[in-house]
Amino acid sequence: MYDENNIFAKILNSEIQCDKVYEDKDVLFFNDINPVSKIHVLGIPKVKCVNFSDFVKKTNKESVFNFFTKVEMVINLLGISENGYRIITNSGKDGGQEVPHFHIHILGGEKIGPKIR
Ligand code: 5GP
């Protein structure tokens, strides 16, 4: 069940501010408040979904395609596509998810090594 009071829901309804990287009617990308690499951007769809599985189940092919196309666009915007990057999504307790709104971490700007956040 989606928690309407999760921190990313509050960012989406402007109750909490964020450092925006890219936004349109469907998605929001912003800098992580506690970066684990030189570049650490979070990307979220503007859909009330708890995790990756919930996003896929609640939406449709077009939304999933659109979201990941935007992830790729932001990677280009950040200038990290040539040197490389890591994208991660954590899900649930075993996945180490802290915020229960589906999000992708984009890590880059340096060699990421064994960091797995
Ligand atoms: P998770 O562990 O759920 O995959 O990742 C949640 C991420 O959200 C963490 O990397 C954490 O630093 C980030 N985060 C938590 N609260 C805030 C916030 O208020 N603003 C921003 N920009 N990032 C946050």
Backbone and ligand atoms as CSV (ligand in chain L), in Angstrom:
chain,resi,resn,atom,element,x,y,z
A,1,MET,N,N,0.842,-1.201,0.000
A,1,MET,CA,C,0.000,0.000,0.000
A,1,MET,C,C,0.885,1.263,0.000
A,2,TYR,N,N,0.515,2.216,-0.831
A,2,TYR,CA,C,1.313,3.436,-0.977
A,2,TYR,C,C,1.137,4.357,0.239
A,3,ASP,N,N,2.253,4.798,0.817
A,3,ASP,CA,C,2.233,5.722,1.947
A,3,ASP,C,C,2.250,7.162,1.416
A,4,GLU,N,N,1.112,7.832,1.533
A,4,GLU,CA,C,0.966,9.202,0.991
A,4,GLU,C,C,1.918,10.188,1.658
A,5,ASN,N,N,2.450,9.802,2.839
A,5,ASN,CA,C,3.326,10.708,3.584
A,5,ASN,C,C,4.808,10.417,3.396
A,6,ASN,N,N,5.136,9.556,2.435
A,6,ASN,CA,C,6.566,9.280,2.247
A,6,ASN,C,C,7.262,10.540,1.713
A,7,ILE,N,N,8.558,10.595,1.933
A,7,ILE,CA,C,9.309,11.826,1.657
A,7,ILE,C,C,9.250,12.247,0.179
A,8,PHE,N,N,9.203,11.272,-0.736
A,8,PHE,CA,C,9.173,11.651,-2.154
A,8,PHE,C,C,7.769,12.138,-2.554
A,9,ALA,N,N,6.743,11.638,-1.879
A,9,ALA,CA,C,5.393,12.167,-2.109
A,9,ALA,C,C,5.374,13.636,-1.682
A,10,LYS,N,N,6.044,13.923,-0.576
A,10,LYS,CA,C,6.105,15.316,-0.078
A,10,LYS,C,C,6.917,16.197,-1.023
A,11,ILE,N,N,7.943,15.632,-1.627
A,11,ILE,CA,C,8.717,16.395,-2.623
A,11,ILE,C,C,7.828,16.652,-3.842
A,12,LEU,N,N,7.075,15.643,-4.250
A,12,LEU,CA,C,6.212,15.806,-5.433
A,12,LEU,C,C,5.115,16.837,-5.222
A,13,ASN,N,N,4.600,16.934,-3.993
A,13,ASN,CA,C,3.565,17.954,-3.798
A,13,ASN,C,C,4.118,19.254,-3.189
A,14,SER,N,N,5.438,19.416,-3.301
A,14,SER,CA,C,6.141,20.656,-2.913
A,14,SER,C,C,6.085,20.982,-1.424
A,15,GLU,N,N,5.784,19.974,-0.600
A,15,GLU,CA,C,5.846,20.190,0.861
A,15,GLU,C,C,7.296,20.262,1.308
A,16,ILE,N,N,8.163,19.540,0.583
A,16,ILE,CA,C,9.600,19.525,0.869
A,16,ILE,C,C,10.310,19.912,-0.420
A,17,GLN,N,N,11.360,20.711,-0.271
A,17,GLN,CA,C,12.095,21.151,-1.469
A,17,GLN,C,C,13.122,20.113,-1.899
A,18,CYS,N,N,13.506,20.205,-3.164
A,18,CYS,CA,C,14.597,19.357,-3.644
A,18,CYS,C,C,15.399,20.149,-4.666
A,19,ASP,N,N,16.582,19.637,-4.949
A,19,ASP,CA,C,17.472,20.260,-5.918
A,19,ASP,C,C,17.219,19.574,-7.271
A,20,LYS,N,N,16.338,20.203,-8.059
A,20,LYS,CA,C,15.864,19.570,-9.296
A,20,LYS,C,C,16.936,19.501,-10.386
A,21,VAL,N,N,16.943,18.387,-11.078
A,21,VAL,CA,C,17.826,18.201,-12.236
A,21,VAL,C,C,17.000,18.258,-13.518
A,22,TYR,N,N,15.827,17.640,-13.471
A,22,TYR,CA,C,14.926,17.646,-14.634
A,22,TYR,C,C,13.510,17.333,-14.143
A,23,GLU,N,N,12.539,18.020,-14.730
A,23,GLU,CA,C,11.137,17.711,-14.389
A,23,GLU,C,C,10.256,17.913,-15.599
A,24,ASP,N,N,9.293,17.040,-15.777
A,24,ASP,CA,C,8.207,17.288,-16.725
A,24,ASP,C,C,6.929,16.736,-16.106
A,25,LYS,N,N,5.876,16.621,-16.890
A,25,LYS,CA,C,4.585,16.240,-16.293
A,25,LYS,C,C,4.572,14.800,-15.755
A,26,ASP,N,N,5.504,13.987,-16.194
A,26,ASP,CA,C,5.502,12.569,-15.819
A,26,ASP,C,C,6.586,12.168,-14.819
A,27,VAL,N,N,7.681,12.922,-14.770
A,27,VAL,CA,C,8.852,12.481,-13.996
A,27,VAL,C,C,9.509,13.653,-13.268
A,28,LEU,N,N,10.263,13.291,-12.224
A,28,LEU,CA,C,11.092,14.274,-11.524
A,28,LEU,C,C,12.443,13.632,-11.209
A,29,PHE,N,N,13.516,14.354,-11.531
A,29,PHE,CA,C,14.873,13.922,-11.195
A,29,PHE,C,C,15.492,15.000,-10.308
A,30,PHE,N,N,16.132,14.570,-9.223
A,30,PHE,CA,C,16.717,15.526,-8.283
A,30,PHE,C,C,17.938,14.922,-7.613
A,31,ASN,N,N,18.790,15.797,-7.082
A,31,ASN,CA,C,20.010,15.321,-6.421
A,31,ASN,C,C,19.681,14.671,-5.085
A,32,ASP,N,N,20.342,13.555,-4.825
A,32,ASP,CA,C,20.183,12.867,-3.536
A,32,ASP,C,C,20.749,13.759,-2.427
A,33,ILE,N,N,20.035,13.820,-1.309
A,33,ILE,CA,C,20.446,14.677,-0.183
A,33,ILE,C,C,21.718,14.150,0.484
A,34,ASN,N,N,21.992,12.876,0.294
A,34,ASN,CA,C,23.153,12.240,0.930
A,34,ASN,C,C,23.914,11.431,-0.123
A,35,PRO,N,N,24.588,12.147,-1.051
A,35,PRO,CA,C,25.178,11.450,-2.205
A,35,PRO,C,C,26.277,10.460,-1.819
A,36,VAL,N,N,26.298,9.338,-2.519
A,36,VAL,CA,C,27.352,8.345,-2.275
A,36,VAL,C,C,28.399,8.364,-3.396
A,37,SER,N,N,28.204,9.248,-4.376
A,37,SER,CA,C,29.196,9.421,-5.440
A,37,SER,C,C,29.093,10.865,-5.918
A,38,LYS,N,N,30.075,11.289,-6.738
A,38,LYS,CA,C,30.110,12.694,-7.168
A,38,LYS,C,C,28.784,13.108,-7.775
A,39,ILE,N,N,28.250,12.240,-8.597
A,39,ILE,CA,C,26.904,12.473,-9.140
A,39,ILE,C,C,25.992,11.399,-8.561
A,40,HIS,N,N,24.932,11.837,-7.914
A,40,HIS,CA,C,23.949,10.896,-7.352
A,40,HIS,C,C,22.575,11.539,-7.500
A,41,VAL,N,N,21.901,11.116,-8.557
A,41,VAL,CA,C,20.596,11.685,-8.881
A,41,VAL,C,C,19.531,10.614,-8.688
A,42,LEU,N,N,18.381,11.036,-8.173
A,42,LEU,CA,C,17.240,10.136,-8.018
A,42,LEU,C,C,16.195,10.494,-9.066
A,43,GLY,N,N,15.590,9.485,-9.658
A,43,GLY,CA,C,14.536,9.704,-10.645
A,43,GLY,C,C,13.267,9.010,-10.209
A,44,ILE,N,N,12.155,9.759,-10.225
A,44,ILE,CA,C,10.877,9.158,-9.820
A,44,ILE,C,C,9.774,9.475,-10.833
A,45,PRO,N,N,8.911,8.495,-11.067
A,45,PRO,CA,C,7.726,8.790,-11.875
A,45,PRO,C,C,6.673,9.459,-10.987
A,46,LYS,N,N,5.821,10.263,-11.595
A,46,LYS,CA,C,4.761,10.932,-10.830
A,46,LYS,C,C,3.529,10.032,-10.754
A,47,VAL,N,N,3.762,8.857,-10.245
A,47,VAL,CA,C,2.713,7.839,-10.097
A,47,VAL,C,C,2.857,7.310,-8.676
A,48,LYS,N,N,1.729,7.031,-8.020
A,48,LYS,CA,C,1.794,6.533,-6.649
A,48,LYS,C,C,2.148,5.053,-6.660
A,49,CYS,N,N,3.433,4.775,-6.742
A,49,CYS,CA,C,3.871,3.380,-6.784
A,49,CYS,C,C,5.008,3.180,-5.792
A,50,VAL,N,N,4.950,2.049,-5.114
A,50,VAL,CA,C,5.844,1.788,-3.989
A,50,VAL,C,C,7.246,1.387,-4.449
A,51,ASN,N,N,7.291,0.572,-5.494
A,51,ASN,CA,C,8.587,0.052,-5.952
A,51,ASN,C,C,8.486,-0.310,-7.435
A,52,PHE,N,N,9.549,-0.888,-7.975
A,52,PHE,CA,C,9.599,-1.209,-9.406
A,52,PHE,C,C,8.426,-2.100,-9.826
A,53,SER,N,N,8.169,-3.165,-9.072
A,53,SER,CA,C,7.084,-4.094,-9.446
A,53,SER,C,C,5.736,-3.385,-9.442
A,54,ASP,N,N,5.530,-2.559,-8.436
A,54,ASP,CA,C,4.273,-1.812,-8.323
A,54,ASP,C,C,4.115,-0.863,-9.517
A,55,PHE,N,N,5.223,-0.221,-9.924
A,55,PHE,CA,C,5.199,0.688,-11.075
A,55,PHE,C,C,4.808,-0.062,-12.347
A,56,VAL,N,N,5.423,-1.207,-12.560
A,56,VAL,CA,C,5.130,-1.997,-13.775
A,56,VAL,C,C,3.673,-2.470,-13.754
A,57,LYS,N,N,3.215,-2.917,-12.586
A,57,LYS,CA,C,1.843,-3.446,-12.489
A,57,LYS,C,C,0.790,-2.351,-12.611
A,58,LYS,N,N,1.073,-1.171,-12.031
A,58,LYS,CA,C,0.061,-0.099,-11.986
A,58,LYS,C,C,-0.022,0.712,-13.264
A,59,THR,N,N,1.051,0.645,-14.074
A,59,THR,CA,C,1.070,1.499,-15.268
A,59,THR,C,C,0.992,0.610,-16.529
A,60,ASN,N,N,1.573,1.087,-17.611
A,60,ASN,CA,C,1.526,0.320,-18.856
A,60,ASN,C,C,2.873,0.443,-19.572
A,61,LYS,N,N,2.969,-0.265,-20.689
A,61,LYS,CA,C,4.238,-0.299,-21.437
A,61,LYS,C,C,4.736,1.101,-21.750
A,62,GLU,N,N,3.807,1.962,-22.150
A,62,GLU,CA,C,4.193,3.317,-22.557
A,62,GLU,C,C,4.818,4.087,-21.382
A,63,SER,N,N,4.209,3.960,-20.202
A,63,SER,CA,C,4.734,4.669,-19.022
A,63,SER,C,C,6.097,4.140,-18.619
A,64,VAL,N,N,6.249,2.826,-18.663
A,64,VAL,CA,C,7.535,2.228,-18.281
A,64,VAL,C,C,8.605,2.657,-19.291
A,65,PHE,N,N,8.257,2.583,-20.576
A,65,PHE,CA,C,9.188,2.998,-21.631
A,65,PHE,C,C,9.537,4.480,-21.479
A,66,ASN,N,N,8.525,5.280,-21.245
A,66,ASN,CA,C,8.721,6.725,-21.095
A,66,ASN,C,C,9.660,7.031,-19.916
A,67,PHE,N,N,9.430,6.347,-18.798
A,67,PHE,CA,C,10.259,6.606,-17.616
A,67,PHE,C,C,11.724,6.272,-17.901
A,68,PHE,N,N,11.965,5.083,-18.472
A,68,PHE,CA,C,13.360,4.688,-18.693
A,68,PHE,C,C,14.012,5.498,-19.821
A,69,THR,N,N,13.207,5.988,-20.751
A,69,THR,CA,C,13.746,6.896,-21.779
A,69,THR,C,C,14.211,8.193,-21.122
A,70,LYS,N,N,13.454,8.662,-20.120
A,70,LYS,CA,C,13.841,9.886,-19.390
A,70,LYS,C,C,15.097,9.635,-18.552
A,71,VAL,N,N,15.209,8.452,-17.971
A,71,VAL,CA,C,16.428,8.110,-17.223
A,71,VAL,C,C,17.621,8.241,-18.158
A,72,GLU,N,N,17.484,7.715,-19.359
A,72,GLU,CA,C,18.585,7.769,-20.339
A,72,GLU,C,C,18.882,9.213,-20.748
A,73,MET,N,N,17.821,9.987,-20.891
A,73,MET,CA,C,17.994,11.399,-21.263
A,73,MET,C,C,18.761,12.162,-20.162
A,74,VAL,N,N,18.395,11.900,-18.914
A,74,VAL,CA,C,19.061,12.584,-17.791
A,74,VAL,C,C,20.525,12.147,-17.689
A,75,ILE,N,N,20.791,10.879,-17.956
A,75,ILE,CA,C,22.185,10.392,-17.968
A,75,ILE,C,C,22.981,11.213,-18.978
A,76,ASN,N,N,22.406,11.485,-20.127
A,76,ASN,CA,C,23.077,12.325,-21.137
A,76,ASN,C,C,23.230,13.756,-20.662
A,77,LEU,N,N,22.163,14.263,-20.027
A,77,LEU,CA,C,22.182,15.625,-19.479
A,77,LEU,C,C,23.312,15.781,-18.454
A,78,LEU,N,N,23.541,14.744,-17.678
A,78,LEU,CA,C,24.574,14.777,-16.637
A,78,LEU,C,C,25.981,14.601,-17.216
A,79,GLY,N,N,26.045,14.222,-18.491
A,79,GLY,CA,C,27.340,14.074,-19.174
A,79,GLY,C,C,28.136,12.858,-18.732
A,80,ILE,N,N,27.439,11.806,-18.316
A,80,ILE,CA,C,28.159,10.637,-17.780
A,80,ILE,C,C,28.018,9.395,-18.655
A,81,SER,N,N,27.398,9.559,-19.827
A,81,SER,CA,C,27.144,8.343,-20.618
A,81,SER,C,C,28.441,7.750,-21.171
A,82,GLU,N,N,29.422,8.607,-21.486
A,82,GLU,CA,C,30.657,8.075,-22.068
A,82,GLU,C,C,31.514,7.346,-21.017
A,83,ASN,N,N,31.707,7.976,-19.864
A,83,ASN,CA,C,32.544,7.348,-18.826
A,83,ASN,C,C,31.844,6.229,-18.076
A,84,GLY,N,N,30.542,6.247,-18.101
A,84,GLY,CA,C,29.782,5.180,-17.454
A,84,GLY,C,C,29.093,5.631,-16.186
A,85,TYR,N,N,28.251,4.775,-15.686
A,85,TYR,CA,C,27.392,5.102,-14.543
A,85,TYR,C,C,26.793,3.807,-14.024
A,86,ARG,N,N,26.089,3.937,-12.917
A,86,ARG,CA,C,25.339,2.777,-12.401
A,86,ARG,C,C,23.921,3.225,-12.120
A,87,ILE,N,N,22.945,2.434,-12.540
A,87,ILE,CA,C,21.567,2.708,-12.132
A,87,ILE,C,C,21.097,1.550,-11.259
A,88,ILE,N,N,20.402,1.943,-10.205
A,88,ILE,CA,C,19.974,0.974,-9.186
A,88,ILE,C,C,18.555,1.317,-8.758
A,89,THR,N,N,17.778,0.280,-8.481
A,89,THR,CA,C,16.541,0.523,-7.744
A,89,THR,C,C,16.458,-0.493,-6.616
A,90,ASN,N,N,16.265,-0.002,-5.411
A,90,ASN,CA,C,16.122,-0.870,-4.250
A,90,ASN,C,C,14.646,-1.131,-4.022
A,91,SER,N,N,14.343,-2.353,-3.638
A,91,SER,CA,C,12.942,-2.691,-3.378
A,91,SER,C,C,12.807,-3.476,-2.078
A,92,GLY,N,N,11.957,-2.966,-1.204
A,92,GLY,CA,C,11.607,-3.689,0.025
A,92,GLY,C,C,12.744,-3.830,1.018
A,93,LYS,N,N,12.484,-4.660,2.011
A,93,LYS,CA,C,13.387,-4.837,3.148
A,93,LYS,C,C,14.726,-5.415,2.693
A,94,ASP,N,N,14.679,-6.506,1.949
A,94,ASP,CA,C,15.938,-7.138,1.531
A,94,ASP,C,C,16.696,-6.285,0.521
A,95,GLY,N,N,15.969,-5.465,-0.239
A,95,GLY,CA,C,16.625,-4.585,-1.211
A,95,GLY,C,C,17.194,-3.327,-0.572
A,96,GLY,N,N,16.883,-3.116,0.707
A,96,GLY,CA,C,17.411,-1.946,1.418
A,96,GLY,C,C,16.705,-0.646,1.058
A,97,GLN,N,N,15.439,-0.745,0.660
A,97,GLN,CA,C,14.696,0.466,0.275
A,97,GLN,C,C,14.307,1.266,1.514
A,98,GLU,N,N,14.629,2.578,1.495
A,98,GLU,CA,C,14.267,3.448,2.621
A,98,GLU,C,C,13.005,4.243,2.332
A,99,VAL,N,N,12.886,4.706,1.103
A,99,VAL,CA,C,11.740,5.563,0.755
A,99,VAL,C,C,10.782,4.768,-0.140
A,100,PRO,N,N,9.541,4.573,0.327
A,100,PRO,CA,C,8.615,3.692,-0.406
A,100,PRO,C,C,7.850,4.372,-1.543
A,101,HIS,N,N,8.613,5.057,-2.406
A,101,HIS,CA,C,8.087,5.543,-3.689
A,101,HIS,C,C,9.130,5.110,-4.715
A,102,PHE,N,N,8.708,4.366,-5.744
A,102,PHE,CA,C,9.673,3.826,-6.713
A,102,PHE,C,C,10.650,4.901,-7.187
A,103,HIS,N,N,11.935,4.586,-7.130
A,103,HIS,CA,C,12.949,5.521,-7.616
A,103,HIS,C,C,14.158,4.775,-8.154
A,104,ILE,N,N,14.817,5.467,-9.078
A,104,ILE,CA,C,16.067,4.960,-9.655
A,104,ILE,C,C,17.195,5.862,-9.139
A,105,HIS,N,N,18.256,5.231,-8.682
A,105,HIS,CA,C,19.475,5.981,-8.347
A,105,HIS,C,C,20.343,6.003,-9.598
A,106,ILE,N,N,20.850,7.178,-9.963
A,106,ILE,CA,C,21.841,7.287,-11.033
A,106,ILE,C,C,23.144,7.728,-10.362
A,107,LEU,N,N,24.134,6.846,-10.397
A,107,LEU,CA,C,25.423,7.133,-9.763
A,107,LEU,C,C,26.488,7.282,-10.837
A,108,GLY,N,N,27.339,8.303,-10.694
A,108,GLY,CA,C,28.401,8.482,-11.682
A,108,GLY,C,C,29.328,9.603,-11.289
A,109,GLY,N,N,30.130,10.038,-12.267
A,109,GLY,CA,C,31.076,11.125,-12.036
A,109,GLY,C,C,32.396,10.652,-11.471
A,110,GLU,N,N,32.490,9.373,-11.152
A,110,GLU,CA,C,33.717,8.748,-10.644
A,110,GLU,C,C,33.505,7.238,-10.727
A,111,LYS,N,N,34.578,6.477,-10.504
A,111,LYS,CA,C,34.420,5.014,-10.526
A,111,LYS,C,C,33.603,4.596,-9.309
A,112,ILE,N,N,32.552,3.878,-9.524
A,112,ILE,CA,C,31.628,3.562,-8.428
A,112,ILE,C,C,32.149,2.407,-7.556
A,113,GLY,N,N,32.887,1.494,-8.144
A,113,GLY,CA,C,33.450,0.389,-7.367
A,113,GLY,C,C,32.390,-0.447,-6.692
A,114,PRO,N,N,32.674,-0.885,-5.451
A,114,PRO,CA,C,31.752,-1.832,-4.823
A,114,PRO,C,C,30.526,-1.190,-4.174
A,115,LYS,N,N,30.425,0.141,-4.226
A,115,LYS,CA,C,29.239,0.757,-3.614
A,115,LYS,C,C,27.992,0.248,-4.304
A,116,ILE,N,N,27.036,-0.141,-3.520
A,116,ILE,CA,C,25.853,-0.741,-4.151
A,116,ILE,C,C,24.556,-0.030,-3.815
A,117,ARG,N,N,24.637,1.176,-3.316
A,117,ARG,CA,C,23.413,1.853,-2.935
A,117,ARG,C,C,22.466,2.097,-4.119
L,1,5GP,P1,P,16.519,4.006,-1.030
L,1,5GP,O1,O,17.346,3.481,0.104
L,1,5GP,O2,O,15.059,4.067,-0.678
L,1,5GP,O3,O,16.778,3.275,-2.322
L,1,5GP,O4,O,17.029,5.470,-1.301
L,1,5GP,C1,C,16.452,6.600,-0.752
L,1,5GP,C2,C,17.374,7.757,-1.059
L,1,5GP,O5,O,16.678,8.947,-0.804
L,1,5GP,C3,C,18.644,7.785,-0.209
L,1,5GP,O6,O,19.789,7.754,-1.050
L,1,5GP,C4,C,18.534,9.098,0.580
L,1,5GP,O7,O,19.763,9.762,0.742
L,1,5GP,C5,C,17.567,9.892,-0.273
L,1,5GP,N1,N,16.758,10.851,0.462
L,1,5GP,C6,C,16.084,10.624,1.628
L,1,5GP,N2,N,15.425,11.731,2.007
L,1,5GP,C7,C,15.667,12.674,1.053
L,1,5GP,C8,C,15.254,14.030,0.901
L,1,5GP,O8,O,14.514,14.605,1.701
L,1,5GP,N3,N,15.710,14.687,-0.195
L,1,5GP,C9,C,16.534,14.084,-1.103
L,1,5GP,N4,N,16.925,14.827,-2.144
L,1,5GP,N5,N,16.944,12.806,-0.988
L,1,5GP,C10,C,16.518,12.110,0.079
